[in-house]
Amino acid sequence: MATYVLVPGAWLGGWCWQRVTPLLRAAGHEVYTPTLTGLGERVHLGSPETDLDTHIQDIVNVLVYEDLRDIVLLGHSYSGMVVTGVADRVPDRLSQLVYLDAIVPNDGQSFFDFGTAAGRAEIEQAARERGDGWRWPFAADLDPTAGDIAPDDLRSFKDKATGQPLKTLSQPVQLTNPAAQTVPRTYIWCSVGYDRLPEYLAWMQHTPGWRFIELKSGHWPMFSQPRALAQALLGLGDRG
């Protein structure tokens, strides 16, 4: 039996895994779906000071207080930043690290470092004009990248999406623990919308310690392809 900890990406809470967790549990596995501070049902706990360290500590605390070990820790999208930081702090609790169409940062990089200066300016402008100045509101114009999500699911997504605290995007991750590099890693690439593998992902296919999986889904497979995602995760359960 494996233990999975699934960390949602920007705008989402633990609710986003509702179609995936029953499939993993039906196969006999244990699943935790924590929500990061300021998001989902914990939206009321967010503040202008909520940053990447806050989110890393959220997950570290789940692992420590639930006494979880030998876990498969997954981060979706933005939360590649989070799980990388968690692995640096408590690598002894992980059996493997999974990046679901996620950012894979190096020491000193932030979420904003993976975009352009213009993109950052747009996000900050959206926070000022459509948010409260310190949160990035859900970008409804991202519909093209959600193209394989059914209309009803997309409406539910929009209804439940919460603003992402800006400091979680601007704070660089600090990586100081060499032991974290020994944790096996898997990247799940959601390939719908691409005609070829992006160059920035190609290195993983030939790097020791990494496994690379293509999932024929858009960026949010927990909504559009929950069974395919669960099958991919079940295939990782015995890999240490």
Secondary structure, DSSP 8 states (H G I E B T S, - for coil): --EEEEE--TT--GGGGTTTHHHHHHTT-EEE----TTSGGGGGG--TT--HHHHHHHHHHHHHHTT--SEEEEEEGGGHHHHHHHHHH-GGGEEEEEEES-----TT--GGGGS-HHHHHHHHHHHHHTS-SSEE---GGGGGGGTTS-HHHHHHHHHH---EEHHHHHS------GGGGGS-EEEEEE-TT-SS--HHHHGGGGSTTEEEEEE-S-S-HHHH-HHHHHHHHHTTTT--
